[in-house]
Structure formats: structure tokens, C-alpha cells
Amino acid sequence: MTNPPSDKSRGVALALAFFLGVFGAHRFYVGKVGTGLLQLCTIGGLGLWWLYDNILVASGEFRDSEGRRLTSWDPDEARNRSLGVPQELLEEIDSLRAEVNDLGERLDFAERLLADPARRAGPKEDQ
């Protein structure tokens, strides 16, 4: 039986591994405290362990402390997947967000139109 994907973000893990990987930051992030401390003490295995972990994270083969692969690049997507939220519900929420943003833009346009005194006065007639 295969494990479900991890609730940790692959993008966050890759950023941590690249910039702070010699200190084991990505391992602390996924819950591997023991190997994180070991990597911290050995300065990323003198760079070799750091390079190996960067390749693993980038390829999607890196696993968290529970043995689940880090597959999702987006932290929100990983969190939603771990909560068991149905994809149809997420799509509906995204469409509602888009509609609310559209209504906000229309409201902003109407407010700017009403605030412009030149447009409210109407065209001036020359005498």
C-alpha cells in the first residue's frame, strides 16, 4: 500500500534545501529532526549530502518523517490535500473568489466615476 502525499510543500522544502540545506533546515521542516541535527553538525555532509538532498527534493523523491513523498509545489495545495477537501469544492471556491474580485473591481470603478466632479457636472455649454 502506498502512502498518501505529504502535507509539506515541495517548493518550501527546495528553497530551504538550497539556501539553508547545509544546516539541515529542510529536514527540520519535514520533521526529520535527527538527520537534520546530523546534517547541521557535518555542515551538510561537507556539501555532498546537501547536493544529494537538493536533487531528491527537486525530483520529488524526498520524503517526510512519515515516509510520504513531497509532491506538491504549492503550500496551500498541499495543506488542502492533507485536509481531504474535495477538488470540486476547491474549484467552486476559486470561482467564487474570481467573482468577488470582479465585483470589487467594478465597485472601485463606480466609486472613481462618482468621485470625479467633471463627469458628475455633465457637459458644459458655451454661450
Buried (B, 14 or more C-beta within 10 A) or exposed (E): EEEEBBBBBBBBBBBBBBEBBBBBBBBBBBEBEEBBEBBBEBEBBEEEBBEEBBEBBBEBEBBBBEEBBBBBBEBEBBBBBBEEEEEEEBEEEEEEEEEEEEEEEEEEEEEEEEEEEEEEEEEEEEE
